[in-house]
Amino acid sequence: MSNNKKKKRKKNNNYKNAKSNKNTKKEMEKNQRTDYNIPTISFKSGLILIVSSLVSTVVFPLLLSIFGIDNRFGVVIGNSLITSFAVAYTRYFVETKRGFSLGFFRLYILFVLSFAIIGYFWIYKGIHI
């Protein structure tokens, strides 16, 4: 084999190695986790969660009160449905790009039930933790 062919092969191998290193760096950045294997939350996810919380506690109850529904009921329902959807959306669409799956719906239902119970005690019973 001639020297030129060896040099070309070596360059191709170096190119492949450099390319695979870039891919692994991107994958590592994408799969960044904390010390306890908890996925990180990006700025975009945090912004989505804050906006959805504001909409569910201010805007949604205001819209329901126009139709004569109690403001407290609107807060409990808004927090349960809208904020829970935002949590599941950021987890499965923004952070991991997994999309709609069984895990998405399980997480959504878990947070709907949790926020409904917490909201009931918070709004109707006046119990603050």
N, C-alpha and C positions, 0 to 999 in steps of 0.2 A: 504494500500500500504506500502511496506517495505521501510526502509531507503535507501537501496542500489538502488532501482528503482528511488527514488526521487533524489538521488545524480547523477545518470546517466542522468536523464532528465535535471537536472540543468547544468551538464557539456555539454550536447548536445546543450542546449539553449545558454550557454556562447560561445560555439564554433561557432554557427550560427551567434550570434551577432558580434563576432570578425571578422568572415568572411565577413559579410555584411559591417562592418566598413571599412575593407580593400578595398572592391569593391567601396564604396562611395568615399574613398580617391583617388583611381585610376580614377574614373569618374570625380572628381573635378579637378584633375591635368590635365586630358585630355581636359576638357572644360574650361581651364583657360581663363579668359577674363580680359580686362583692365577695368578701371573705367567707360568708356563710351560704354561698351558692344561690343567692337571691338575685334575680335579674335587675339591672339598673333601670331607672326611669329617666328618659330623656327630657330635655326642656320642652319639646313639642308635646309629649305626653302630659307633663305637668300643666302646661297651658290648657290643654283640652280638658283635663280634670277640673281645673279652677273655673273655666268658663261654663262647663256643664253644671257644676255645683251652684254657681250664681244663677244660671237660667232656671234650674230646678227649684231653687228656694225663693226667687224673686219674680221672674217673668211668668213661669208656669202657674203659680198660685194666683197671680194677678189676672191672667187670662181666664182661669176658672172662676174667679170671683165675679167677673163680668156676667157669667151665666148663672150666678146665684149659688155657687158651691162654696162652702166654708173655706176660708183661707188656710186654716190649720190642716184640713184634709188635703188641700192642694199641695202643701209643703211635704206632707208624708208621702203622697203618691208621686210627686215630682222627684223627690230625693230617691225614692225606691226605684223608679223606672229609668229616669234620665241619667242619674249619676252612676247607677249600676251598669247601664249600657256603655257609658264612657269608660268605666274601669275595664270592662271586657274588651271594648274596642281598642283601647290603647295597648292592652296586653297582647291581643291576637292579631292586630292589624299594624299598629305603629311600631311596636318593639320587635315582634318576631315574624311578622308577615305570614302567619299560618292561615289566616282567614277564618271563615265560618267552619266550625267543626263541633264535635260533641263537647269538647273541652270549653269552647266559647260559651255554649248554652248552659253548661253546668256552672261555670263561673258566674254568668249573668243571673241565673236563678238563685245561686247562693248569696250573691250580693243584694238581690231584690229582697229576699227574705230577711237578711241581716239588717239592711237599711230600713225596712218596714218596721221591724221590731224596735230598733233603736229610735226611729222617728216617732213611733207611737209613745214610747216612754218619755221621750224628750219633749214632744209637743203637747200631748194630752195629759200626761201625768206630772209633768214638770220635774222629772227626775234627771239630774245632770250628773255625769260621772266625773 
